Amino acid sequence: MEYSLTSGGKRIRPVLLLSAGGAVGGDEKEMLPFACAVEYIHTYSLIH
């Protein structure tokens, strides 16, 4: 499981979330936990 979380990859989902949030004036520090959650959910779906 550690490998799947720490290996390289595009990580496009969190980048899109942060970009979209920035486009509407969101604070990156407030959005970061949500961006991480999106990536964790995706990783879980691959492992499970």
N, CA, C and O atoms as CSV, one atom per row, in Angstrom:
chain,resi,resn,atom,element,x,y,z
A,1,MET,N,N,0.828,-1.187,0.000
A,1,MET,CA,C,0.000,0.000,0.000
A,1,MET,C,C,0.875,1.255,0.000
A,1,MET,O,O,0.566,2.225,-0.691
A,2,GLU,N,N,1.948,1.239,0.759
A,2,GLU,CA,C,2.836,2.408,0.779
A,2,GLU,C,C,3.355,2.716,-0.618
A,2,GLU,O,O,3.450,3.877,-1.015
A,3,TYR,N,N,3.688,1.664,-1.358
A,3,TYR,CA,C,4.181,1.867,-2.724
A,3,TYR,C,C,3.157,2.605,-3.572
A,3,TYR,O,O,3.511,3.513,-4.324
A,4,SER,N,N,1.906,2.227,-3.457
A,4,SER,CA,C,0.879,2.848,-4.291
A,4,SER,C,C,0.661,4.316,-3.937
A,4,SER,O,O,0.247,5.103,-4.789
A,5,LEU,N,N,0.936,4.689,-2.689
A,5,LEU,CA,C,0.766,6.081,-2.277
A,5,LEU,C,C,1.996,6.932,-2.558
A,5,LEU,O,O,1.880,8.142,-2.753
A,6,THR,N,N,3.175,6.313,-2.580
A,6,THR,CA,C,4.406,7.099,-2.715
A,6,THR,C,C,5.065,6.980,-4.075
A,6,THR,O,O,6.022,7.702,-4.354
A,7,SER,N,N,4.582,6.093,-4.926
A,7,SER,CA,C,5.198,5.948,-6.241
A,7,SER,C,C,4.850,7.148,-7.116
A,7,SER,O,O,3.890,7.874,-6.858
A,8,GLY,N,N,5.642,7.331,-8.137
A,8,GLY,CA,C,5.404,8.445,-9.047
A,8,GLY,C,C,4.120,8.262,-9.831
A,8,GLY,O,O,3.584,7.158,-9.926
A,9,GLY,N,N,3.655,9.313,-10.368
A,9,GLY,CA,C,2.437,9.273,-11.171
A,9,GLY,C,C,2.034,10.674,-11.566
A,9,GLY,O,O,2.637,11.654,-11.129
A,10,LYS,N,N,1.032,10.763,-12.378
A,10,LYS,CA,C,0.598,12.069,-12.870
A,10,LYS,C,C,-0.046,12.915,-11.780
A,10,LYS,O,O,0.165,14.127,-11.726
A,11,ARG,N,N,-0.821,12.290,-10.921
A,11,ARG,CA,C,-1.538,12.995,-9.851
A,11,ARG,C,C,-2.371,14.145,-10.414
A,11,ARG,O,O,-2.415,15.236,-9.845
A,12,ILE,N,N,-3.024,13.880,-11.535
A,12,ILE,CA,C,-3.789,14.921,-12.222
A,12,ILE,C,C,-5.039,15.330,-11.449
A,12,ILE,O,O,-5.455,16.486,-11.526
A,13,ARG,N,N,-5.641,14.407,-10.708
A,13,ARG,CA,C,-6.872,14.727,-9.981
A,13,ARG,C,C,-6.660,15.839,-8.953
A,13,ARG,O,O,-7.423,16.805,-8.959
A,14,PRO,N,N,-5.669,15.750,-8.077
A,14,PRO,CA,C,-5.484,16.844,-7.117
A,14,PRO,C,C,-5.077,18.156,-7.785
A,14,PRO,O,O,-5.472,19.233,-7.340
A,15,VAL,N,N,-4.291,18.061,-8.847
A,15,VAL,CA,C,-3.879,19.275,-9.554
A,15,VAL,C,C,-5.097,19.969,-10.163
A,15,VAL,O,O,-5.213,21.193,-10.106
A,16,LEU,N,N,-5.998,19.185,-10.742
A,16,LEU,CA,C,-7.220,19.769,-11.302
A,16,LEU,C,C,-8.071,20.428,-10.220
A,16,LEU,O,O,-8.610,21.516,-10.421
A,17,LEU,N,N,-8.187,19.764,-9.079
A,17,LEU,CA,C,-8.973,20.329,-7.987
A,17,LEU,C,C,-8.367,21.648,-7.516
A,17,LEU,O,O,-9.091,22.625,-7.323
A,18,LEU,N,N,-7.052,21.686,-7.328
A,18,LEU,CA,C,-6.398,22.913,-6.878
A,18,LEU,C,C,-6.491,24.012,-7.933
A,18,LEU,O,O,-6.674,25.182,-7.597
A,19,SER,N,N,-6.367,23.645,-9.193
A,19,SER,CA,C,-6.469,24.635,-10.274
A,19,SER,C,C,-7.877,25.217,-10.360
A,19,SER,O,O,-8.054,26.427,-10.505
A,20,ALA,N,N,-8.869,24.345,-10.269
A,20,ALA,CA,C,-10.258,24.812,-10.323
A,20,ALA,C,C,-10.569,25.705,-9.125
A,20,ALA,O,O,-11.222,26.739,-9.266
A,21,GLY,N,N,-10.105,25.309,-7.968
A,21,GLY,CA,C,-10.327,26.128,-6.781
A,21,GLY,C,C,-9.635,27.474,-6.875
A,21,GLY,O,O,-10.187,28.498,-6.472
A,22,GLY,N,N,-8.413,27.466,-7.414
A,22,GLY,CA,C,-7.691,28.721,-7.599
A,22,GLY,C,C,-8.375,29.635,-8.605
A,22,GLY,O,O,-8.332,30.858,-8.470
A,23,ALA,N,N,-9.002,29.046,-9.607
A,23,ALA,CA,C,-9.684,29.831,-10.637
A,23,ALA,C,C,-10.885,30.587,-10.082
A,23,ALA,O,O,-11.268,31.628,-10.618
A,24,VAL,N,N,-11.476,30.071,-9.019
A,24,VAL,CA,C,-12.635,30.746,-8.427
A,24,VAL,C,C,-12.271,31.476,-7.136
A,24,VAL,O,O,-13.146,31.872,-6.367
A,25,GLY,N,N,-10.968,31.647,-6.909
A,25,GLY,CA,C,-10.519,32.437,-5.768
A,25,GLY,C,C,-10.363,31.678,-4.472
A,25,GLY,O,O,-10.307,32.291,-3.406
A,26,GLY,N,N,-10.292,30.358,-4.531
A,26,GLY,CA,C,-10.129,29.559,-3.316
A,26,GLY,C,C,-8.720,29.631,-2.753
A,26,GLY,O,O,-7.769,29.937,-3.472
A,27,ASP,N,N,-8.596,29.353,-1.485
A,27,ASP,CA,C,-7.301,29.345,-0.804
A,27,ASP,C,C,-6.696,27.948,-0.903
A,27,ASP,O,O,-7.322,26.964,-0.509
A,28,GLU,N,N,-5.478,27.867,-1.429
A,28,GLU,CA,C,-4.839,26.567,-1.649
A,28,GLU,C,C,-4.676,25.784,-0.351
A,28,GLU,O,O,-4.832,24.563,-0.347
A,29,LYS,N,N,-4.369,26.459,0.741
A,29,LYS,CA,C,-4.193,25.756,2.018
A,29,LYS,C,C,-5.495,25.110,2.482
A,29,LYS,O,O,-5.476,24.047,3.103
A,30,GLU,N,N,-6.613,25.742,2.186
A,30,GLU,CA,C,-7.906,25.173,2.575
A,30,GLU,C,C,-8.320,24.028,1.659
A,30,GLU,O,O,-9.027,23.116,2.088
A,31,MET,N,N,-7.886,24.068,0.406
A,31,MET,CA,C,-8.273,23.039,-0.565
A,31,MET,C,C,-7.378,21.810,-0.520
A,31,MET,O,O,-7.779,20.742,-0.983
A,32,LEU,N,N,-6.183,21.939,0.024
A,32,LEU,CA,C,-5.213,20.845,-0.002
A,32,LEU,C,C,-5.736,19.549,0.619
A,32,LEU,O,O,-5.525,18.486,0.034
A,33,PRO,N,N,-6.407,19.581,1.772
A,33,PRO,CA,C,-6.941,18.319,2.312
A,33,PRO,C,C,-7.935,17.636,1.368
A,33,PRO,O,O,-7.978,16.408,1.296
A,34,PHE,N,N,-8.723,18.418,0.654
A,34,PHE,CA,C,-9.680,17.844,-0.298
A,34,PHE,C,C,-8.958,17.233,-1.496
A,34,PHE,O,O,-9.354,16.181,-1.998
A,35,ALA,N,N,-7.900,17.900,-1.947
A,35,ALA,CA,C,-7.112,17.364,-3.060
A,35,ALA,C,C,-6.463,16.042,-2.659
A,35,ALA,O,O,-6.426,15.100,-3.450
A,36,CYS,N,N,-5.955,15.973,-1.442
A,36,CYS,CA,C,-5.364,14.722,-0.947
A,36,CYS,C,C,-6.425,13.637,-0.830
A,36,CYS,O,O,-6.179,12.480,-1.172
A,37,ALA,N,N,-7.595,14.009,-0.351
A,37,ALA,CA,C,-8.676,13.028,-0.199
A,37,ALA,C,C,-9.075,12.434,-1.543
A,37,ALA,O,O,-9.326,11.233,-1.641
A,38,VAL,N,N,-9.135,13.260,-2.571
A,38,VAL,CA,C,-9.477,12.766,-3.907
A,38,VAL,C,C,-8.456,11.735,-4.359
A,38,VAL,O,O,-8.822,10.696,-4.907
A,39,GLU,N,N,-7.186,12.013,-4.136
A,39,GLU,CA,C,-6.140,11.076,-4.558
A,39,GLU,C,C,-6.179,9.797,-3.723
A,39,GLU,O,O,-5.985,8.706,-4.259
A,40,TYR,N,N,-6.426,9.916,-2.427
A,40,TYR,CA,C,-6.525,8.724,-1.575
A,40,TYR,C,C,-7.699,7.842,-1.999
A,40,TYR,O,O,-7.579,6.617,-2.034
A,41,ILE,N,N,-8.822,8.459,-2.317
A,41,ILE,CA,C,-9.986,7.682,-2.753
A,41,ILE,C,C,-9.680,6.960,-4.056
A,41,ILE,O,O,-10.039,5.795,-4.227
A,42,HIS,N,N,-9.026,7.644,-4.961
A,42,HIS,CA,C,-8.655,7.001,-6.226
A,42,HIS,C,C,-7.698,5.836,-5.976
A,42,HIS,O,O,-7.870,4.758,-6.546
A,43,THR,N,N,-6.699,6.048,-5.133
A,43,THR,CA,C,-5.736,4.984,-4.825
A,43,THR,C,C,-6.440,3.803,-4.170
A,43,THR,O,O,-6.145,2.651,-4.486
A,44,TYR,N,N,-7.366,4.083,-3.262
A,44,TYR,CA,C,-8.131,3.015,-2.618
A,44,TYR,C,C,-8.894,2.203,-3.660
A,44,TYR,O,O,-8.947,0.975,-3.588
A,45,SER,N,N,-9.482,2.901,-4.627
A,45,SER,CA,C,-10.263,2.185,-5.642
A,45,SER,C,C,-9.378,1.267,-6.476
A,45,SER,O,O,-9.849,0.240,-6.966
A,46,LEU,N,N,-8.118,1.613,-6.644
A,46,LEU,CA,C,-7.195,0.757,-7.389
A,46,LEU,C,C,-6.755,-0.451,-6.564
A,46,LEU,O,O,-6.579,-1.545,-7.099
A,47,ILE,N,N,-6.579,-0.246,-5.266
A,47,ILE,CA,C,-6.115,-1.327,-4.387
A,47,ILE,C,C,-7.251,-2.296,-4.087
A,47,ILE,O,O,-7.062,-3.513,-4.100
A,48,HIS,N,N,-8.410,-1.756,-3.822
A,48,HIS,CA,C,-9.552,-2.566,-3.423
A,48,HIS,C,C,-10.066,-3.305,-4.623
A,48,HIS,O,O,-11.035,-4.056,-4.517
